[in-house]
């Protein structure tokens, strides 16, 4: 295991830690959980940086990094949906989780056709991830039971994330459509 992969694994291991702290009765537990999530987000950047800088790119690391990202975001969105039970939160969270599943499956299918580069992460995908991480950080730190500035900012960011999620999904599907339609034509012939 190299240092880049170590940070990816650390991101996965952080998930049960911040969930436990978030639901604990420790004073400031929401803020502590948010801080741990921030550290996990930093490891997302750090593992990629170190893999490139130290020439430690590996097939396993390339596989594990997006899995760690999806686990971190999806588990956290589900956890937050348990606290923010309003449809105004659950709807954008569900959109984001559904998109993650769809695009992961699309990438896997495209990879089996040696076309994974067609759905490689683009600028909008990175922007979506940034907005999503910021929204989650803010909503983890906010008190879901009281109306406050953090809550408003969190909701605005979660809607920006949902819009970027749909936009990036459309871009990936549009890019993949020629391969999908060709496959459909071959199957129907």
C-alpha positions in Angstrom: 0.0 0.0 0.0 1.4 3.4 -1.0 0.8 6.7 0.7 -1.9 7.8 -1.8 -3.9 4.6 -1.3 -3.4 5.0 2.5 -5.2 8.4 2.4 -8.0 6.9 0.3 -8.5 4.1 2.8 -8.4 6.7 5.6 -11.3 8.5 3.9 -13.4 5.3 4.1 -12.4 4.7 7.7 -13.5 8.3 8.6 -17.1 7.6 7.7 -18.1 5.6 10.8 -16.1 8.0 13.0 -17.9 11.1 11.9 -21.3 9.4 11.9 -20.7 8.2 15.5 -19.6 11.6 16.6 -22.5 13.3 14.7 -25.0 11.2 16.6 -23.2 11.4 20.0 -24.1 13.8 22.8 -20.6 15.3 22.8 -21.0 19.1 23.0 -20.4 20.5 19.5 -20.8 17.1 17.9 -22.1 18.5 14.7 -19.1 20.8 14.4 -16.7 18.0 15.1 -18.4 15.7 12.6 -18.2 18.5 10.0 -14.5 19.0 10.8 -13.8 15.3 10.3 -15.7 15.4 7.0 -13.5 18.4 5.9 -10.4 16.3 6.7 -11.9 13.4 4.6 -12.5 15.9 1.7 -8.9 17.1 2.0 -7.7 13.4 1.7 -9.7 13.2 -1.5 -7.5 16.0 -3.0 -4.4 14.8 -1.2 -4.5 11.2 -2.5 -4.7 12.3 -6.1 -2.0 14.9 -5.7 0.4 12.4 -4.0 -0.3 9.7 -6.5 0.7 12.0 -9.3 3.5 13.8 -7.5 5.1 10.6 -6.2 4.3 8.6 -9.3 2.2 6.2 -7.2 -0.8 5.8 -9.5 -2.1 2.3 -9.4 -5.1 0.4 -10.8 -6.3 -0.3 -7.3 -6.0 3.3 -6.3 -7.8 4.4 -9.5 -10.6 1.9 -8.5 -10.7 2.7 -4.8 -10.7 6.5 -5.0 -14.1 7.0 -6.7 -15.5 4.2 -4.5 -14.3 6.1 -1.4 -15.8 9.3 -2.7 -19.2 7.7 -3.5 -19.3 6.0 -0.1 -18.4 9.2 1.8 -21.0 11.3 0.0 -23.8 8.8 -0.2 -23.6 7.6 3.4 -23.5 11.2 4.6 -26.5 12.3 2.4 -28.5 9.4 3.7 -27.5 10.2 7.3 -28.4 13.9 6.8 -31.7 12.9 5.2 -32.5 11.1 8.5 -32.2 14.4 10.3 -33.4 16.8 7.6 -36.6 15.0 6.9 -38.2 17.7 4.9 -38.9 16.9 1.2 -37.0 20.1 0.5 -33.8 18.3 1.6 -34.7 14.7 0.8 -35.5 15.4 -2.9 -32.1 16.9 -3.8 -30.3 14.3 -1.7 -32.1 11.5 -3.6 -31.3 13.1 -6.9 -27.6 13.2 -5.9 -27.6 9.6 -4.7 -29.5 8.4 -7.8 -27.0 10.2 -10.1 -24.0 8.7 -8.3 -25.5 5.2 -8.9 -26.4 5.8 -12.5 -23.1 7.4 -13.5 -21.1 4.8 -11.7 -23.0 2.1 -13.6 -22.5 4.0 -16.8 -18.8 4.3 -16.2 -18.6 0.6 -15.5 -20.5 -0.3 -18.6 -18.4 2.1 -20.8 -15.3 0.6 -19.3 -16.4 -2.8 -20.4 -16.7 -1.4 -23.9 -13.2 0.2 -23.6 -14.9 3.6 -23.7 -14.4 4.8 -20.1 -12.6 7.9 -21.3 -15.8 9.1 -22.9 -17.3 9.6 -19.5 -14.2 10.7 -17.7 -14.7 13.3 -14.9 -15.1 16.8 -16.4 -15.2 20.4 -15.2 -18.9 20.3 -14.3 -18.4 17.0 -12.4 -15.6 18.6 -10.3 -17.7 21.7 -9.7 -20.6 19.5 -8.6 -18.4 17.6 -6.2 -17.1 20.9 -4.7 -20.6 22.3 -4.2 -21.7 18.9 -2.8 -18.9 18.8 -0.3 -19.5 22.4 0.8 -23.2 21.7 1.2 -22.5 18.6 3.3 -20.0 20.4 5.4 -22.4 23.2 6.2 -25.4 20.9 6.8 -23.3 18.7 9.1 -22.3 21.8 11.1 -25.9 23.3 11.2 -28.5 22.4 13.8 -31.4 20.8 11.8 -33.8 21.6 14.6 -33.4 25.4 14.5 -33.7 27.9 11.7 -30.3 29.6 11.3 -27.9 31.1 8.7 -26.0 27.8 8.3 -29.2 26.0 7.6 -30.1 28.5 4.9 -26.7 28.4 3.3 -26.7 24.6 3.5 -30.1 24.4 1.7 -28.9 26.9 -1.0 -25.7 24.8 -1.5 -27.6 21.5 -1.7 -29.9 22.9 -4.4 -26.9 24.2 -6.3 -25.4 20.8 -6.0 -28.6 19.1 -7.2 -28.7 21.4 -10.3 -25.0 20.7 -11.0 -25.7 17.0 -10.4 -28.4 16.9 -13.1 -26.3 19.1 -15.5 -23.2 16.8 -15.1 -25.4 13.7 -15.5 -26.9 15.1 -18.7 -23.3 15.8 -20.0 -22.1 12.3 -19.2 -25.2 10.7 -20.8 -24.9 12.9 -23.9 -21.2 11.9 -24.3 -22.1 8.2 -23.9 -25.2 8.3 -26.1 -23.3 7.4 -29.4 -21.8 4.3 -27.7 -25.2 3.4 -26.1 -27.1 3.9 -29.4 -24.6 1.9 -31.3 -24.9 -0.9 -28.8 -28.7 -0.8 -29.0 -28.6 -1.0 -32.8 -26.2 -4.0 -32.7 -28.5 -5.8 -30.2 -31.6 -5.2 -32.3 -30.0 -6.4 -35.5 
